[in-house]
Amino acid sequence: MKQWLILLIITARLAGFIGISPLIFPLRGLPAAVKAFFTLILAYLLLPVLYGKFATINVQANFFPLLISESLIGLLLGFITLLFANLYLTAGQYLDLTSGLSAATLFDPFTQINAGLLANFLYLYGILNYLIANGHHRLLTFLAISYQFIPPGKFIPDVSLAEFLLKIFALVMLVALEVAIPFIMVMVISDLALGILARTAPQMNVFMLSFGLKILLALFTLWLLLPGISYFTGIFLELTEKNLLQFVRGIGYGG
């Protein structure tokens, strides 16, 4: 009986993480049964390794508090990865805004994202590079290691948790802006050039010309930036792992 209860407690953290993180199953259209089966298999594999951490815990008496605590840990870890995954989306929204494509928003039923054309493309491209770099394997490894830093029943949320999440949010916005800066600069220069053209050749309909020109410039600049975005995947992995590790060290007690 105790073994099955421990399995459910381990599953709670894994389910919270996998349920909210887009870096394990990027497609939201994937059936919930597949995710549940994968989570149970992963929990079963971790059971022999983590069983000893429950030796001093009265699992039967504390089952529901442990279940809630472990679910909360998984959700928080998943939320951090969600913020970093949205880094690509935020950078793409900067691109859409400066190129004039922000009005053409699309709802993707697979990713459950309502964003512009370039934002959707950049998000999917970034996640694809992340999967190619085996980032999901490293993330699952970290999830198993997290039990060393935050053993079951040792999680106590406090004010520093909210402060840490705010810092991550600010970091994501800053890095997304840095990724989009070359693109934004090209758009600003094109606006200046069109402004000069409008002054020197007032008979031209520069306003109508700018629509097609800015879209072409946007696509060309994005094509030039794609190799750099692929290189950025390594930095993205380091940022995600570094902040996840900082998080579990900050709220964990080791053991």
C-alpha positions in Angstrom: 0.0 0.0 0.0 2.8 2.4 1.0 4.6 1.8 -2.3 1.5 2.8 -4.3 1.0 5.9 -2.3 4.6 6.9 -2.8 4.2 6.3 -6.6 1.2 8.7 -6.6 3.2 11.3 -4.7 6.1 11.1 -7.1 3.6 11.3 -10.0 2.2 14.5 -8.6 5.4 16.5 -9.1 6.0 15.0 -12.5 2.4 15.6 -13.6 2.5 19.2 -12.4 5.6 19.9 -14.4 4.7 18.0 -17.6 1.2 19.4 -17.6 2.3 23.1 -17.7 5.7 23.0 -19.3 5.7 23.4 -23.1 9.3 22.0 -23.4 8.4 18.4 -22.9 5.3 18.1 -25.0 5.2 21.3 -27.2 1.9 20.4 -28.9 -1.0 21.0 -26.6 -3.2 18.9 -28.9 -1.5 15.8 -27.7 -4.1 13.5 -25.9 -4.0 13.8 -22.1 -3.9 10.0 -21.9 -0.5 10.0 -23.6 0.9 12.5 -21.2 -0.6 10.6 -18.2 0.9 7.3 -19.4 4.3 8.9 -19.9 4.2 10.5 -16.5 3.3 7.2 -14.8 6.1 5.4 -16.6 8.6 8.0 -15.5 7.3 7.9 -11.9 7.6 4.1 -11.9 11.2 4.4 -13.1 12.1 6.9 -10.4 10.3 4.9 -7.6 13.3 2.7 -6.7 15.6 5.7 -6.6 13.4 7.9 -4.5 11.8 5.3 -2.2 14.4 5.9 0.5 13.5 9.6 0.8 10.1 8.5 2.2 11.7 6.3 5.0 11.1 8.9 7.8 7.7 10.1 6.5 4.4 8.8 7.6 3.0 8.5 4.1 -0.5 7.3 5.0 -1.1 10.2 7.5 0.4 12.9 5.3 -0.7 11.7 1.9 -2.9 14.6 0.9 -0.5 17.4 2.1 2.4 15.6 0.3 0.3 15.3 -2.8 -0.6 19.0 -2.8 3.0 20.1 -2.0 4.5 17.9 -4.7 2.0 19.1 -7.3 2.8 22.7 -6.4 6.5 22.1 -6.8 5.9 20.6 -10.2 3.7 23.5 -11.3 6.2 26.1 -10.2 9.1 24.3 -12.0 6.9 24.0 -15.1 5.9 27.6 -14.9 9.6 28.7 -14.9 10.2 26.7 -18.1 7.0 28.2 -19.6 8.4 31.7 -19.0 11.6 30.8 -20.8 9.8 29.1 -23.6 7.8 32.3 -24.1 11.0 34.1 -24.7 10.9 33.1 -28.4 7.2 34.1 -28.5 8.0 37.5 -27.0 10.9 38.1 -29.3 8.6 37.2 -32.3 5.9 39.7 -31.0 8.5 42.4 -31.1 9.2 41.4 -34.7 5.5 41.5 -35.6 5.0 44.8 -34.0 7.8 46.6 -35.8 7.0 45.0 -39.2 3.3 45.7 -39.2 2.2 42.1 -39.0 0.9 42.3 -35.4 -2.6 42.8 -36.8 -2.5 39.4 -38.5 -2.8 37.2 -35.4 -3.3 33.5 -35.7 -4.6 30.9 -33.2 -2.7 27.7 -33.3 -4.9 24.9 -31.9 -1.9 22.6 -31.4 0.2 25.1 -29.3 -2.8 27.0 -28.0 -1.0 30.3 -28.9 -2.7 33.4 -30.2 0.1 35.5 -31.8 1.3 37.0 -35.0 2.8 35.2 -37.9 6.4 35.8 -37.1 5.8 35.1 -33.3 4.3 31.8 -34.1 7.1 30.9 -36.5 9.8 32.0 -34.2 8.3 30.1 -31.2 8.0 26.8 -33.2 11.5 27.3 -34.7 13.0 27.9 -31.2 11.2 24.9 -29.7 12.3 22.7 -32.6 15.9 23.7 -32.1 15.5 23.0 -28.3 14.3 19.5 -29.0 17.1 18.9 -31.6 19.6 19.9 -28.9 18.1 17.2 -26.6 16.9 19.9 -24.2 13.9 17.8 -23.2 16.3 15.0 -22.0 18.3 17.4 -19.9 15.1 18.8 -18.5 13.8 15.4 -17.5 17.2 14.7 -15.9 17.0 17.9 -13.9 13.4 17.0 -12.8 14.8 13.8 -11.3 17.7 15.6 -9.6 15.2 18.2 -8.1 14.3 15.6 -5.5 17.8 15.9 -4.0 17.3 19.6 -3.5 13.6 19.6 -2.5 12.9 16.2 -0.8 9.2 15.3 -0.3 7.6 17.3 2.5 10.3 19.9 2.7 8.7 22.6 0.5 7.6 25.8 2.4 6.6 28.7 0.0 7.6 32.2 1.1 7.8 35.8 -0.2 11.2 35.2 -1.9 9.5 32.8 -4.3 7.3 35.6 -5.8 10.4 37.8 -6.0 12.3 35.1 -7.8 9.5 34.6 -10.4 9.3 38.4 -11.0 13.1 38.4 -11.6 12.7 35.6 -14.2 9.9 37.4 -15.9 12.0 40.6 -16.2 15.0 38.5 -17.5 12.8 36.9 -20.2 11.6 40.2 -21.4 15.1 41.6 -21.5 16.6 38.7 -23.4 13.7 38.6 -25.8 14.3 42.3 -26.6 18.1 41.6 -27.1 17.2 38.8 -29.6 14.9 41.1 -31.5 17.1 44.2 -31.4 18.8 43.6 -34.8 15.4 43.1 -36.4 14.1 46.3 -34.7 17.1 48.3 -35.9 16.5 47.2 -39.5 12.8 48.3 -39.3 13.8 51.7 -37.7 16.3 52.3 -40.5 13.7 51.4 -43.1 11.2 53.8 -41.5 13.8 56.6 -41.7 14.6 55.8 -45.3 10.9 55.9 -46.2 10.5 59.2 -44.3 13.3 60.7 -46.4 11.8 59.3 -49.6 8.4 60.8 -48.7 10.1 64.3 -48.3 12.2 64.1 -51.4 9.5 62.5 -53.7 6.1 63.7 -52.3 4.3 62.5 -55.4 5.0 58.9 -54.5 2.5 57.0 -52.2 5.1 56.0 -49.7 2.5 54.9 -47.2 1.2 52.2 -49.5 4.7 51.3 -50.6 5.8 50.8 -46.9 3.4 47.9 -46.3 4.9 45.5 -48.9 8.5 46.8 -48.4 8.5 46.3 -44.6 7.1 42.8 -44.9 9.8 41.9 -47.4 12.4 43.4 -45.2 11.0 41.5 -42.2 11.2 38.2 -44.0 14.6 38.8 -45.3 16.0 39.9 -42.0 14.4 36.9 -40.3 16.1 34.6 -42.8 19.4 36.3 -42.0 18.8 35.9 -38.2 17.8 32.2 -38.2 21.4 30.9 -37.8 21.9 33.2 -34.9 18.6 32.0 -33.3 19.8 28.4 -33.7 23.0 29.4 -31.9 21.0 31.1 -29.2 19.4 27.7 -28.3 22.6 26.8 -26.3 22.3 30.1 -24.4 18.6 29.4 -23.9 19.3 26.0 -22.4 21.9 27.4 -20.0 19.6 30.2 -18.9 16.7 27.7 -18.2 18.9 25.2 -16.3 20.7 27.9 -14.4 17.5 29.5 -13.1 15.8 26.2 -12.4 18.8 25.1 -10.3 18.9 28.5 -8.5 15.2 28.0 -7.8 15.4 24.5 -6.3 18.6 25.5 -4.3 16.8 28.6 -3.0 13.7 26.8 -1.7 15.1 23.3 -1.0 16.8 21.9 2.0 18.9 19.2 0.3 19.1 15.7 1.6 
